[in-house]
Amino acid sequence: MGVWKARLLSTNLPLLHPNAKHSCWRSTAPPPLPPPKSVSWSVICGVMLFGLGLISLLTGHVASHLEWYSHRLRHHALYSTLDESEHAPIDIWESQFSKYYYGCKERGRHFGQTLGAILEFSSPLLLHYHKIIAAVRERKSKGYLLIATSGGLNQQRTGITDAVVVARILNATLVVPELDHQSFWKDDSDFANIFDVNWFITYLAKDITIVKRVPDKIMRSMEKPPYTMRVPRKSEPEYYLDQVLPILSRRRVLQLTKFDYRLANNLDDELQKLRCRVNYHALRFTKPIRELGQRLVMRMQKMASRYIAVHLRFEPDMLAFSGCYFGGGEKERRELGEIRKRWTTLPDLSPDGEQKRGKCPLTPHEVGLMLRALGFTNDTYLYVASGEIYGGDGTMQPLKDLFPNIYTKEMLAQEEELKPFHPFSSRLAAIDYIVCDESNVFVTNNNGNMAKILAGRRRYMGHKRTIRPNAKKLSALFMSRHEMDWDTFASKVKACQRGFMGEPDEMRPGRGEFHEYPSTCVCEKPFMDDISQDGLRPPKLAANNVTMNGGGNEESVVLQKRSGRRAST
């Protein structure tokens, strides 16, 4: 390159300097080079440090990019696997992922100290009950807590569950709750007529102290009758400590009335597990109820290896309360309107608006259509849990045409077996509860208390298939079903019901009532990162615990949550 430049320069030199001679061809010595300058060690070290920094920066970027791409590839593989399972046909009888989860209700061995250390930075008030490790003896408690529940059987069940937790929060002795005798159902059963009271007291002995009545000595020493108050709905633990505890400490005996949903939905994990211990273990039905319920289950299982239980909830009071219209003309509007007057505080509702919002229960015919579209054949056995069906046999006949093998407790039990329970609606509801709980598939038709309680229990007991109609989408689909063939209709029903089939991943943070979604009490079994034999990974729960020793040590779970290692979707 230098030679080429020299030739070019020599050729054009006359043009650049016309008067100059060709002196450039003379042999002249080049000018002497200047002596080399000395480079200081500080400059050399600076250059070396700069080079090292540049290398570190470049390799850091390379490493971070590799990690990012690796992370993307791992998640792409996982999500593509789950996406394939999402579009795979639904197993209508059981979830393929249920085997990966189990109900976990044990409290941590040292949860008082562990949670106390964790919560000392958040709220000093919460330490009041977390530092209590064992149940406090009756004579050392803050006083006696009386509870008056409200509503039907399952509404009262939620009240009893929360009453135990409140007693734990207040460090109080709980008196066996009083059931509601004045509600719409007019059942004068006491706690001991429905639940095994001795089992209830014994099972929870490590959590709280429970007595059957306030001791006479305490009652005689009181200058005034027990103080009565009603707490706001969904009250936080702080409310009980601020507003209720001082009164209990001063009066020694305190009654909380209309106690249903009076405790916040979202509580500390240890209190949520206490809810599970009460609801799914301590509240056991009496022996006569359990025995008859199990006999009916065995009779269903003798006829068919598996069966569906449907909670129709199509009684006149339910329909009137919903404010919906079901096609019965002026007669229906007049009859349901009269029943609706029992609730003076109910607002005027638009039946069409309620149906579009998905607030109306399906008719028995629509329930049957949904089940047939999902893939249940007409030889499937159905157990119908329900009271008086509005419209009687005429309303039920379309469902019977779709599923001829329909049974109720009245059809399965002999007259002498049911006779002792006939005057008591809550005891009859308890029998339905048992048969529905033991079913292979449970279908709810509303979002009432029994539907929520049983759905939560079935999730806790192994995610047994529980179908809740997606009424908002199905109502529009039922209205236009005559405009399409059966295969198209069935395909659309299946699409509507994804996410409403009781799969484990339907539990998300803050979704619904804890009694329906007991996420704290549903744990993943160990080694859940392994792919199952069918090539599918189990979906992660939105709010679950992962135990590596079969559920014996929840303390490690609490510490994992503190360090941000809680399982998530």
C-alpha positions as a printed NumPy array, in Angstrom:
array([[  0.   ,   0.   ,   0.   ],
       [  2.921,   2.317,   0.84 ],
       [  4.655,   1.552,  -2.521],
       [  1.443,   2.338,  -4.401],
       [  1.169,   5.685,  -2.619],
       [  4.807,   6.505,  -3.383],
       [  4.347,   5.822,  -7.119],
       [  1.182,   7.888,  -7.231],
       [  2.875,  10.75 ,  -5.464],
       [  5.941,  10.653,  -7.784],
       [  3.763,  10.64 , -10.883],
       [  1.719,  13.683,  -9.86 ],
       [  4.512,  15.656,  -8.244],
       [  5.063,  17.966, -11.287],
       [  1.415,  18.827, -11.29 ],
       [  1.531,  19.78 ,  -7.645],
       [  4.725,  21.837,  -7.936],
       [  5.431,  22.753, -11.601],
       [  8.721,  24.609, -10.844],
       [ 10.188,  21.932,  -8.739],
       [ 12.89 ,  19.608, -10.021],
       [ 12.922,  15.906,  -9.667],
       [ 14.899,  16.141,  -6.505],
       [ 12.674,  13.547,  -4.965],
       [ 14.669,  10.872,  -6.747],
       [ 17.764,  11.819,  -4.898],
       [ 19.112,   9.453,  -2.355],
       [ 18.607,  11.308,   0.918],
       [ 18.821,   9.829,   4.455],
       [ 15.623,   9.828,   6.456],
       [ 15.428,  12.237,   9.404],
       [ 16.501,  10.744,  12.703],
       [ 13.73 ,   9.349,  14.862],
       [ 13.035,  11.024,  18.23 ],
       [ 14.229,   9.067,  21.285],
       [ 11.543,   6.804,  22.801],
       [  9.632,   8.289,  25.719],
       [  9.467,   6.355,  28.981],
       [  5.94 ,   5.116,  30.021],
       [  5.122,   5.361,  33.702],
       [  3.932,   2.3  ,  35.648],
       [  0.748,   4.131,  36.623],
       [ -0.33 ,   4.334,  32.97 ],
       [  0.452,   0.641,  32.428],
       [ -1.575,  -0.354,  35.496],
       [ -4.43 ,   1.847,  34.401],
       [ -4.538,   0.23 ,  30.964],
       [ -4.442,  -3.237,  32.524],
       [ -7.273,  -2.404,  34.91 ],
       [ -9.298,  -0.935,  32.063],
       [ -8.763,  -4.111,  30.024],
       [ -9.771,  -6.326,  32.928],
       [-12.876,  -4.247,  33.502],
       [-13.79 ,  -4.435,  29.829],
       [-13.335,  -8.217,  29.807],
       [-15.431,  -8.562,  32.976],
       [-18.151,  -6.382,  31.52 ],
       [-18.295,  -8.341,  28.259],
       [-18.249, -11.749,  29.949],
       [-20.917, -10.567,  32.385],
       [-23.179,  -9.6  ,  29.495],
       [-22.52 , -12.934,  27.84 ],
       [-23.338, -14.824,  31.028],
       [-26.489, -12.842,  31.647],
       [-27.651, -13.407,  28.078],
       [-26.971, -17.128,  28.373],
       [-28.898, -17.267,  31.631],
       [-31.769, -15.301,  30.086],
       [-31.982, -17.598,  27.063],
       [-31.74 , -20.681,  29.302],
       [-34.544, -19.276,  31.483],
       [-36.677, -18.625,  28.406],
       [-36.076, -22.132,  27.05 ],
       [-36.978, -23.779,  30.358],
       [-40.187, -21.783,  30.697],
       [-41.061, -22.317,  27.047],
       [-40.762, -26.066,  27.528],
       [-42.895, -25.949,  30.687],
       [-45.584, -23.704,  29.244],
       [-45.751, -25.634,  25.983],
       [-46.288, -28.803,  28.02 ],
       [-49.022, -27.186,  30.103],
       [-50.525, -25.627,  26.993],
       [-50.794, -29.052,  25.41 ],
       [-52.52 , -30.371,  28.53 ],
       [-54.844, -27.37 ,  28.553],
       [-56.136, -28.237,  25.12 ],
       [-56.212, -31.961,  25.781],
       [-59.602, -33.629,  26.371],
       [-60.885, -33.248,  29.935],
       [-61.149, -36.383,  32.041],
       [-64.694, -35.852,  33.271],
       [-64.411, -38.271,  36.189],
       [-61.166, -37.205,  37.837],
       [-58.303, -34.743,  37.545],
       [-55.058, -36.186,  36.201],
       [-53.174, -33.816,  38.529],
       [-55.01 , -34.619,  41.77 ],
       [-52.411, -37.234,  42.748],
       [-49.788, -34.519,  43.171],
       [-51.526, -32.754,  46.081],
       [-52.777, -33.581,  49.551],
       [-54.569, -31.871,  52.434],
       [-52.172, -30.473,  55.038],
       [-53.62 , -29.204,  58.275],
       [-50.875, -29.751,  60.867],
       [-49.574, -26.719,  62.641],
       [-45.832, -26.101,  62.856],
       [-44.024, -27.625,  65.806],
       [-42.744, -24.239,  66.936],
       [-45.118, -21.953,  65.102],
       [-45.484, -19.646,  68.111],
       [-41.815, -18.705,  68.132],
       [-41.351, -18.909,  64.379],
       [-44.287, -16.717,  63.427],
       [-43.6  , -14.423,  66.333],
       [-40.139, -13.745,  64.968],
       [-41.523, -13.2  ,  61.49 ],
       [-44.378, -10.896,  62.494],
       [-42.546,  -8.744,  65.016],
       [-41.774,  -6.325,  62.2  ],
       [-45.387,  -6.037,  61.051],
       [-47.947,  -5.829,  63.842],
       [-47.342,  -6.209,  67.587],
       [-51.038,  -6.994,  68.06 ],
       [-50.724, -10.183,  66.038],
       [-48.113, -11.509,  68.441],
       [-50.823, -11.822,  71.103],
       [-52.088, -15.139,  69.776],
       [-49.045, -16.375,  67.879],
       [-47.025, -16.636,  71.086],
       [-49.617, -19.051,  72.482],
       [-48.281, -22.475,  71.561],
       [-50.712, -24.754,  73.366],
       [-54.348, -24.306,  74.321],
       [-54.73 , -22.196,  77.439],
       [-56.431, -23.848,  80.381],
       [-59.928, -22.723,  81.241],
       [-59.021, -20.989,  84.502],
       [-56.211, -19.012,  82.835],
       [-58.176, -17.881,  79.794],
       [-59.501, -14.367,  79.265],
       [-63.1  , -15.519,  79.702],
       [-65.907, -17.559,  78.186],
       [-66.971, -16.942,  74.597],
       [-70.596, -17.723,  73.668],
       [-71.452, -18.006,  69.978],
       [-74.924, -17.823,  68.406],
       [-74.715, -19.034,  64.795],
       [-77.042, -18.045,  61.961],
       [-78.631, -19.642,  58.89 ],
       [-78.846, -23.223,  57.671],
       [-76.535, -26.139,  58.347],
       [-73.583, -25.087,  56.188],
       [-73.825, -21.396,  56.983],
       [-73.698, -22.335,  60.652],
       [-70.731, -24.575,  59.889],
       [-68.724, -21.574,  58.704],
       [-69.697, -19.72 ,  61.875],
       [-68.569, -22.58 ,  64.113],
       [-65.252, -22.815,  62.249],
       [-64.551, -19.12 ,  62.649],
       [-65.681, -19.199,  66.299],
       [-62.836, -21.59 ,  67.113],
       [-60.324, -19.289,  65.404],
       [-61.681, -16.238,  67.235],
       [-61.411, -18.084,  70.554],
       [-57.779, -18.793,  69.707],
       [-57.176, -15.137,  68.857],
       [-58.778, -13.932,  72.089],
       [-57.199, -16.626,  74.26 ],
       [-60.741, -17.462,  75.399],
       [-62.575, -20.594,  76.479],
       [-65.164, -21.454,  73.85 ],
       [-68.577, -22.656,  74.925],
       [-70.088, -25.163,  72.461],
       [-71.834, -22.913,  69.89 ],
       [-75.588, -22.463,  69.881],
       [-77.342, -23.274,  66.612],
       [-79.958, -21.089,  64.943],
       [-83.548, -22.128,  65.7  ],
       [-85.247, -19.067,  64.219],
       [-84.113, -19.122,  60.593],
       [-86.172, -19.992,  57.533],
       [-85.534, -23.72 ,  58.047],
       [-87.139, -23.785,  61.539],
       [-84.917, -26.589,  62.836],
       [-84.626, -26.768,  66.627],
       [-81.663, -29.172,  66.578],
       [-78.848, -28.41 ,  68.977],
       [-75.14 , -28.841,  68.324],
       [-75.078, -32.292,  69.924],
       [-77.955, -33.462,  67.689],
       [-75.923, -32.877,  64.519],
       [-72.244, -32.944,  65.468],
       [-70.274, -35.298,  67.686],
       [-69.688, -32.834,  70.522],
       [-67.21 , -34.964,  72.468],
       [-65.109, -35.525,  69.357],
       [-65.252, -31.773,  68.653],
       [-63.93 , -30.907,  72.122],
       [-61.243, -33.59 ,  72.15 ],
       [-59.93 , -33.043,  68.633],
       [-59.315, -29.329,  69.229],
       [-57.946, -29.701,  72.763],
       [-54.443, -28.706,  71.62 ],
       [-55.733, -25.534,  69.978],
       [-58.365, -24.143,  72.346],
       [-60.302, -25.158,  75.439],
       [-63.968, -25.941,  74.776],
       [-66.641, -26.513,  77.425],
       [-70.283, -27.514,  77.063],
       [-71.56 , -24.7  ,  79.283],
       [-70.39 , -21.851,  81.46 ],
       [-69.792, -23.166,  84.987],
       [-72.581, -22.365,  87.459],
       [-70.072, -20.81 ,  89.818],
       [-69.132, -18.245,  87.188],
       [-72.745, -17.506,  86.305],
       [-73.707, -16.97 ,  89.958],
       [-70.805, -14.619,  90.496],
       [-71.808, -12.337,  87.621],
       [-73.554,  -9.112,  88.595],
       [-74.997,  -8.683,  85.084],
       [-76.122, -11.111,  82.389],
       [-73.582, -11.953,  79.67 ],
       [-72.733,  -9.024,  77.456],
       [-74.074,  -9.423,  73.917],
       [-72.655,  -7.833,  70.778],
       [-72.53 ,  -8.342,  67.03 ],
       [-69.236,  -7.777,  65.252],
       [-69.076,  -6.471,  61.65 ],
       [-68.76 ,  -8.956,  58.836],
       [-65.242,  -9.981,  57.78 ],
       [-63.611,  -8.369,  60.817],
       [-59.824,  -8.562,  61.061],
       [-58.063, -10.152,  64.066],
       [-57.033,  -6.658,  65.191],
       [-60.685,  -5.725,  65.576],
       [-61.251,  -8.611,  67.975],
       [-58.167,  -7.681,  69.969],
       [-59.061,  -3.976,  70.084],
       [-62.839,  -4.084,  70.499],
       [-63.84 ,  -7.517,  71.8  ],
       [-60.992,  -8.572,  74.067],
       [-61.326,  -5.654,  76.54 ],
       [-65.035,  -6.42 ,  77.033],
       [-64.358, -10.131,  77.453],
       [-61.626,  -9.466,  80.024],
       [-63.886,  -7.133,  81.965],
       [-67.155,  -9.111,  81.843],
       [-65.689, -12.675,  81.797],
       [-68.616, -13.959,  79.674],
       [-69.371, -12.533,  76.219],
       [-71.847, -13.597,  73.539],
       [-71.384, -12.88 ,  69.828],
       [-74.666, -13.069,  67.883],
       [-75.507, -13.736,  64.226],
       [-72.056, -15.233,  63.901],
       [-71.632, -16.064,  60.233],
       [-68.762, -14.716,  58.107],
       [-67.729, -12.425,  60.972],
       [-64.012, -13.136,  60.547],
       [-61.789, -11.921,  57.724],
       [-61.304, -14.254,  54.791],
       [-57.536, -13.826,  54.55 ],
       [-55.714, -14.756,  57.732],
       [-52.258, -15.932,  58.73 ],
       [-51.462, -19.415,  57.432],
       [-51.492, -21.019,  60.873],
       [-54.987, -19.681,  61.565],
       [-56.133, -20.844,  58.145],
       [-54.889, -24.333,  58.974],
       [-56.826, -24.146,  62.21 ],
       [-59.903, -23.448,  60.095],
       [-59.161, -26.631,  58.154],
       [-58.717, -28.693,  61.297],
       [-62.121, -27.529,  62.5  ],
       [-64.043, -27.752,  59.245],
       [-62.632, -30.963,  57.794],
       [-61.849, -32.937,  60.945],
       [-63.354, -31.665,  64.202],
       [-66.886, -31.119,  62.863],
       [-67.874, -34.764,  62.561],
       [-71.556, -35.672,  62.309],
       [-73.217, -37.762,  64.972],
       [-73.097, -41.535,  64.639],
       [-76.746, -41.962,  63.457],
       [-76.219, -39.389,  60.687],
       [-72.887, -40.907,  59.625],
       [-74.263, -44.454,  59.561],
       [-77.297, -43.617,  57.433],
       [-75.219, -41.454,  55.098],
       [-72.714, -44.259,  54.563],
       [-75.498, -46.785,  53.926],
       [-76.852, -44.58 ,  51.148],
       [-73.358, -44.234,  49.689],
       [-72.925, -48.002,  49.657],
       [-76.293, -48.454,  47.948],
       [-75.281, -46.014,  45.214],
       [-71.906, -47.737,  44.787],
       [-73.586, -51.154,  44.638],
       [-75.616, -50.036,  41.628],
       [-72.718, -48.295,  39.885],
       [-68.969, -48.228,  40.429],
       [-69.068, -44.433,  40.278],
       [-71.792, -41.824,  40.456],
       [-72.46 , -38.095,  40.206],
       [-74.016, -36.077,  43.019],
       [-75.931, -32.988,  41.908],
       [-76.91 , -30.234,  44.319],
       [-79.763, -28.787,  42.287],
       [-80.779, -26.059,  44.769],
       [-83.959, -25.414,  42.773],
       [-86.251, -24.888,  45.746],
       [-88.841, -22.072,  45.709],
       [-87.001, -19.978,  48.327],
       [-83.746, -20.138,  46.363],
       [-85.413, -19.113,  43.115],
       [-87.279, -16.277,  44.81 ],
       [-84.1  , -15.035,  46.472],
       [-82.205, -15.049,  43.148],
       [-84.669, -12.684,  41.484],
       [-84.445, -14.702,  38.257],
       [-87.139, -15.865,  35.833],
       [-87.311, -19.497,  34.675],
       [-90.044, -19.452,  32.042],
       [-93.081, -20.242,  34.179],
       [-95.153, -17.273,  33.082],
       [-97.289, -15.079,  35.281],
       [-97.912, -17.91 ,  37.744],
       [-94.188, -18.198,  38.485],
       [-93.772, -14.423,  38.838],
       [-96.664, -14.233,  41.298],
       [-95.604, -17.224,  43.428],
       [-91.925, -16.35 ,  43.634],
       [-92.776, -12.698,  44.173],
       [-94.786, -13.558,  47.286],
       [-91.928, -15.638,  48.679],
       [-89.449, -12.834,  47.953],
       [-91.39 , -10.485,  50.233],
       [-89.966, -12.413,  53.228],
       [-86.705, -10.534,  52.717],
       [-87.564,  -6.888,  53.149],
       [-84.068,  -5.639,  52.322],
       [-83.687,  -7.313,  48.917],
       [-83.385,  -4.853,  46.021],
       [-85.459,  -4.965,  42.848],
       [-83.543,  -6.984,  40.272],
       [-83.793,  -7.398,  36.519],
       [-84.218, -11.111,  35.711],
       [-82.549, -10.655,  32.315],
       [-79.688,  -8.736,  33.892],
       [-79.145, -11.371,  36.559],
       [-79.087, -14.109,  33.936],
       [-76.515, -12.251,  31.825],
       [-74.356, -11.793,  34.919],
       [-74.453, -15.538,  35.591],
       [-76.331, -15.177,  38.888],
       [-79.215, -17.505,  38.055],
       [-79.107, -21.247,  38.843],
       [-79.51 , -23.592,  35.9  ],
       [-82.779, -25.436,  35.523],
       [-82.636, -29.239,  36.019],
       [-82.942, -29.604,  32.242],
       [-79.964, -27.294,  31.664],
       [-77.887, -29.196,  34.236],
       [-78.629, -32.405,  32.322],
       [-77.684, -30.821,  28.995],
       [-74.406, -29.573,  30.423],
       [-73.492, -33.019,  31.786],
       [-74.368, -34.798,  28.545],
       [-72.364, -32.225,  26.55 ],
       [-69.348, -32.782,  28.812],
       [-69.464, -36.48 ,  27.947],
       [-71.457, -38.239,  30.667],
       [-73.607, -40.929,  29.083],
       [-77.266, -41.576,  29.826],
       [-76.476, -44.711,  31.836],
       [-74.625, -42.607,  34.442],
       [-76.104, -42.757,  37.943],
       [-77.097, -39.467,  39.556],
       [-77.775, -38.696,  43.19 ],
       [-79.847, -35.527,  43.527],
       [-79.452, -33.574,  46.766],
       [-82.31 , -31.172,  47.012],
       [-85.353, -30.165,  48.93 ],
       [-88.702, -29.427,  47.325],
       [-88.119, -28.838,  43.596],
       [-90.107, -25.883,  42.283],
       [-92.528, -27.26 ,  39.71 ],
       [-92.273, -30.831,  40.996],
       [-92.104, -33.756,  38.569],
       [-92.752, -31.505,  35.594],
       [-89.497, -29.64 ,  36.275],
       [-87.528, -32.842,  36.9  ],
       [-88.786, -34.858,  33.92 ],
       [-86.368, -33.372,  31.302],
       [-83.44 , -34.297,  33.548],
       [-84.827, -37.812,  34.016],
       [-85.139, -38.195,  30.244],
       [-81.419, -37.428,  29.9  ],
       [-80.372, -39.52 ,  32.918],
       [-82.935, -42.215,  33.804],
       [-80.898, -43.497,  36.777],
       [-81.698, -40.712,  39.237],
       [-81.942, -41.29 ,  42.974],
       [-82.589, -39.231,  46.083],
       [-82.215, -40.046,  49.769],
       [-85.964, -40.675,  49.895],
       [-85.61 , -43.293,  47.146],
       [-82.521, -44.986,  48.612],
       [-83.508, -45.102,  52.276],
       [-86.325, -47.07 ,  53.792],
       [-89.126, -45.114,  55.419],
       [-88.141, -46.324,  58.885],
       [-84.549, -45.176,  58.334],
       [-85.535, -41.618,  57.46 ],
       [-88.367, -41.243,  59.945],
       [-86.207, -40.028,  62.885],
       [-84.757, -37.267,  60.688],
       [-87.892, -36.002,  58.953],
       [-88.751, -33.081,  61.254],
       [-85.192, -31.73 ,  61.093],
       [-84.026, -30.069,  57.894],
       [-80.409, -29.684,  59.07 ],
       [-80.062, -33.392,  59.827],
       [-81.498, -34.271,  56.406],
       [-79.048, -31.804,  54.854],
       [-76.23 , -33.573,  56.724],
       [-77.186, -36.863,  55.05 ],
       [-77.074, -35.196,  51.626],
       [-73.706, -33.714,  52.582],
       [-72.225, -37.177,  53.186],
       [-73.524, -38.728,  49.952],
       [-72.328, -35.723,  47.924],
       [-68.933, -35.753,  49.595],
       [-68.394, -39.437,  48.776],
       [-69.437, -39.076,  45.135],
       [-66.953, -39.371,  42.279],
       [-68.201, -36.123,  40.755],
       [-70.009, -33.341,  42.558],
       [-71.995, -30.786,  40.561],
       [-73.037, -27.504,  42.17 ],
       [-75.819, -25.379,  40.736],
       [-75.334, -22.203,  42.73 ],
       [-72.751, -20.45 ,  44.834],
       [-74.458, -21.135,  48.165],
       [-72.961, -22.302,  51.414],
       [-73.243, -26.051,  50.785],
       [-71.66 , -25.665,  47.347],
       [-68.727, -23.683,  48.774],
       [-68.165, -25.904,  51.799],
       [-68.263, -29.147,  49.807],
       [-66.128, -27.752,  46.99 ],
       [-63.476, -26.732,  49.512],
       [-63.602, -30.067,  51.3  ],
       [-63.259, -32.019,  48.046],
       [-60.218, -29.937,  47.1  ],
       [-58.716, -30.599,  50.506],
       [-59.447, -34.335,  50.273],
       [-57.592, -34.798,  46.989],
       [-59.154, -32.531,  44.369],
       [-62.055, -34.845,  43.688],
       [-63.847, -33.729,  40.542],
       [-66.15 , -30.797,  41.35 ],
       [-68.05 , -29.111,  38.512],
       [-69.392, -25.605,  38.899],
       [-71.417, -24.375,  35.903],
       [-70.01 , -21.3  ,  34.209],
       [-73.494, -19.832,  34.276],
       [-72.514, -16.508,  32.715],
       [-71.394, -18.159,  29.475],
       [-73.719, -21.138,  29.561],
       [-76.872, -19.03 ,  29.827],
       [-76.2  , -17.388,  26.467],
       [-75.25 , -20.748,  24.983],
       [-78.467, -22.416,  26.159],
       [-80.546, -19.647,  24.59 ],
       [-78.957, -20.275,  21.183],
       [-78.576, -24.063,  21.35 ],
       [-81.334, -24.645,  18.768],
       [-79.264, -22.744,  16.21 ],
       [-76.457, -25.331,  16.172],
       [-76.022, -29.08 ,  15.946],
       [-75.271, -31.201,  19.01 ],
       [-71.539, -31.617,  18.328],
       [-71.063, -27.863,  18.053],
       [-73.08 , -27.283,  21.206],
       [-71.103, -29.924,  23.138],
       [-67.809, -28.453,  21.966],
       [-68.845, -24.986,  23.155],
       [-69.98 , -26.326,  26.531],
       [-66.616, -28.005,  27.056],
       [-64.859, -24.753,  26.181],
       [-67.062, -22.828,  28.633],
       [-66.343, -25.249,  31.451],
       [-62.553, -25.109,  31.303],
       [-61.524, -23.576,  34.597],
       [-64.746, -24.714,  36.303],
       [-63.977, -28.423,  36.686],
       [-62.224, -28.415,  40.061],
       [-58.648, -28.644,  38.789],
       [-55.829, -27.822,  41.254],
       [-54.709, -24.719,  39.362],
       [-58.118, -23.081,  39.791],
       [-57.021, -21.888,  43.243],
       [-55.577, -18.378,  42.87 ],
       [-54.558, -15.715,  45.396],
       [-57.59 , -13.958,  46.809],
       [-60.089, -15.958,  44.785],
       [-63.389, -16.569,  46.571],
       [-63.967, -17.589,  50.152],
       [-61.333, -19.612,  51.973],
       [-64.006, -22.231,  52.77 ],
       [-64.277, -22.811,  49.007],
       [-60.6  , -22.386,  48.11 ],
       [-58.559, -23.609,  51.141],
       [-55.255, -22.987,  49.386],
       [-53.186, -22.829,  52.576],
       [-54.269, -26.37 ,  53.441],
       [-53.5  , -27.941,  50.048],
       [-49.849, -28.93 ,  49.686],
       [-47.788, -30.334,  46.858],
       [-46.278, -33.729,  47.345],
       [-42.447, -33.926,  47.274],
       [-40.41 , -33.921,  44.051],
       [-43.09 , -32.18 ,  42.035],
       [-40.576, -30.933,  39.456],
       [-40.457, -34.424,  37.975],
       [-42.502, -35.06 ,  34.862],
       [-45.195, -37.682,  35.277],
       [-45.366, -40.846,  33.214],
       [-47.782, -39.252,  30.765],
       [-45.317, -36.434,  30.079],
       [-47.232, -33.719,  31.923],
       [-46.065, -31.507,  34.733],
       [-48.462, -30.803,  37.598],
       [-49.636, -27.169,  37.591],
       [-48.34 , -25.06 ,  40.471],
       [-50.926, -23.828,  42.93 ],
       [-51.201, -20.092,  43.353],
       [-50.969, -20.304,  47.124],
       [-49.739, -23.621,  48.385],
       [-47.154, -25.164,  50.64 ],
       [-44.416, -27.51 ,  49.554],
       [-43.243, -29.994,  52.147],
       [-40.336, -32.333,  51.578],
       [-41.082, -34.693,  54.428],
       [-44.684, -35.629,  53.843],
       [-46.188, -32.742,  55.773],
       [-44.606, -33.203,  59.18 ],
       [-42.733, -29.923,  59.44 ],
       [-44.528, -26.763,  58.431],
       [-41.868, -24.592,  60.095],
       [-39.641, -25.003,  57.046],
       [-42.55 , -23.888,  54.874],
       [-42.97 , -20.691,  56.881],
       [-39.282, -19.915,  56.532],
       [-39.471, -20.574,  52.794],
       [-42.29 , -18.076,  52.445],
       [-40.243, -15.531,  54.385],
       [-37.383, -15.898,  51.903],
       [-39.696, -15.691,  48.889],
       [-39.653, -19.372,  47.942],
       [-43.371, -19.968,  48.088],
       [-44.758, -21.958,  45.201],
       [-46.585, -19.861,  42.645],
       [-48.271, -20.164,  39.326]])
